[in-house]
């Protein structure tokens, strides 16, 4: 077979747009995508960091988890932005956390010096309350912890938690109920001991 004929080079002003299309496979310039993702990241990083901290109980590991989730979200941004990019990033965050549980690493939970603020502008509470919460969350199974954090600390509806974790709404309800009972017992016992 003869080699394919060479195409003439595009004019200089079209090179940037053409190279963007060729390199990224997108029809939109990369700058628009970058600006869109940057705006998303600035708006939701604190929420993702708070969720990650509640899932792992350690500030440094939470930051690392959020960074990995944002990298994966950016890599799939064309798909993620179509529906709900925050839900996509949160699901990625939870899946990355599940991967660490699967490795059976022993977890040592410690209270951070500073907990990221929640959406209302306040923090979770004094240092003692955070310590109690971290210790109580450590008593939950990984599945209970995921569901309790997404349902009650992030504030997602049961159907959304079920969709993000790939379980039924009934599983979310029963697991959350058992997890909350464990938390109540642990926090009540600790407070009465004081």
C-alpha positions in Angstrom: 0.0 0.0 0.0 1.3 3.4 -0.8 1.7 5.8 2.1 -1.2 8.2 2.8 -0.7 11.7 1.2 0.4 14.4 3.6 -2.1 17.1 4.4 -1.1 20.7 4.1 -0.3 22.4 7.4 -3.1 24.5 8.8 -2.7 28.3 9.0 -0.8 29.4 12.2 -3.9 30.7 13.9 -5.7 27.4 13.6 -2.8 25.3 15.0 -3.7 25.8 18.7 -7.3 24.8 18.3 -6.5 21.8 16.1 -3.8 20.6 18.4 -6.2 20.9 21.3 -8.7 18.8 19.4 -6.2 16.2 18.5 -4.5 15.9 21.9 -7.6 15.8 24.0 -10.2 14.3 21.7 -12.5 17.2 22.5 -14.1 19.8 20.3 -13.8 22.5 23.0 -10.5 24.2 23.7 -8.7 22.8 26.8 -8.8 26.2 28.4 -12.6 26.1 28.7 -12.5 22.7 30.3 -9.7 23.7 32.6 -11.6 26.8 33.7 -14.8 24.8 34.2 -13.0 22.2 36.3 -11.1 24.9 38.3 -14.4 26.6 39.2 -15.9 23.2 40.2 -12.8 22.4 42.3 -12.9 25.8 44.1 -16.6 25.5 44.9 -16.5 21.9 46.1 -13.1 21.1 47.5 -14.0 21.9 51.1 -17.1 19.7 50.9 -15.0 16.8 49.5 -12.3 17.3 52.1 -14.8 17.2 54.9 -16.3 14.1 53.5 -12.9 12.5 53.1 -11.9 13.4 56.7 -15.1 11.7 58.0 -14.3 8.6 55.9 -10.7 8.3 56.9 -10.4 10.2 60.2 -7.0 11.7 59.4 -6.4 15.1 57.8 -3.3 14.2 55.7 -4.9 11.0 54.3 -8.1 12.9 53.6 -6.2 15.5 51.6 -4.5 12.8 49.7 -7.8 11.0 49.0 -9.4 14.3 47.7 -6.4 14.9 45.5 -6.7 11.4 43.9 -10.4 11.8 43.5 -10.0 15.2 41.8 -7.4 13.8 39.5 -9.7 11.0 38.5 -12.6 13.4 38.1 -10.6 15.7 35.9 -9.5 12.7 33.7 -13.2 11.9 33.2 -14.4 15.5 33.2 -16.3 15.2 29.9 -18.4 12.4 31.3 -18.6 13.8 34.9 -19.9 17.3 33.9 -22.8 15.8 31.9 -24.8 14.8 35.0 -23.7 15.8 38.4 -19.9 16.4 38.8 -20.1 16.6 42.6 -21.8 13.2 42.7 -19.2 11.8 40.4 -16.3 13.2 42.5 -17.9 12.0 45.7 -18.4 8.5 44.3 -14.8 8.5 43.1 -13.8 9.5 46.7 -15.8 6.7 48.2 -14.5 4.2 45.7 -10.9 5.2 46.4 -11.6 4.8 50.1 -13.0 1.4 49.6 -9.9 0.4 47.7 -7.8 1.2 50.8 -10.1 -0.9 53.0 -9.7 -3.8 50.7 -6.0 -3.7 51.3 -6.7 -4.4 55.0 -4.5 -1.7 56.3 -4.7 -1.0 60.0 -6.2 2.4 60.5 -5.1 4.8 63.2 -7.6 7.7 63.4 -6.5 11.0 64.8 -8.3 14.3 65.2 -7.1 17.0 62.8 -5.9 20.3 64.1 -8.4 22.0 61.8 -11.5 20.3 60.4 -12.7 21.8 57.0 -15.8 24.0 57.4 -19.1 22.7 56.4 -21.5 24.4 54.0 -23.1 26.5 56.7 -19.8 28.0 57.7 -19.4 26.4 61.1 -17.1 23.5 62.1 -18.0 20.2 63.5 -17.4 21.2 67.1 -14.8 21.5 69.8 -11.8 19.2 69.8 -13.3 16.9 72.4 -16.4 16.4 70.3 -14.3 15.6 67.2 -12.2 13.1 69.1 -15.4 11.4 70.3 -16.9 11.3 66.9 -13.7 9.9 65.3 -13.5 7.2 67.9 -17.2 6.3 67.5 -16.9 6.2 63.7 -14.0 3.9 64.0 -16.3 1.4 65.7 -18.4 1.1 62.6 -17.8 -1.4 59.8 -16.5 0.2 56.6 -19.9 -0.1 54.9 -21.7 1.4 57.9 -19.2 4.3 58.0 -19.6 5.0 54.3 -23.4 5.1 54.5 -23.6 7.1 57.8 -21.1 9.7 56.5 -22.8 10.1 53.2 -26.3 10.1 54.6 -26.0 12.1 57.8 -22.8 14.1 57.6 -22.9 15.0 53.9 -26.7 15.1 53.9 -27.5 13.0 50.8 -30.9 11.5 50.4 -31.2 7.7 50.8 -31.8 7.2 47.1 -28.7 9.1 46.2 -26.5 7.2 48.7 -27.9 4.0 47.3 -27.1 5.0 43.8 -23.6 6.2 44.7 -22.7 3.0 46.5 -24.5 0.6 44.2 -26.8 -0.8 46.9 -30.6 -0.8 47.5 -32.4 2.0 49.4 -33.4 -0.7 52.0 -29.7 -1.5 52.5 -29.0 2.1 53.1 -31.8 2.4 55.6 -31.0 -0.7 57.6 -27.2 -0.1 57.6 -27.7 3.6 58.6 -30.0 2.5 61.4 -27.5 0.0 62.8 -24.6 2.4 62.4 -26.5 5.2 64.2 -27.4 2.8 67.0 -23.7 1.9 67.4 -22.7 5.6 67.4 -25.4 6.5 69.9 -24.3 3.7 72.3 -20.6 4.6 71.9 -21.2 8.4 72.5 -23.5 7.8 75.4 -21.2 5.4 77.1 -18.2 7.8 76.7 -20.2 10.8 77.9 -21.5 8.9 80.9 -17.9 7.8 81.8 -16.8 11.4 82.0 
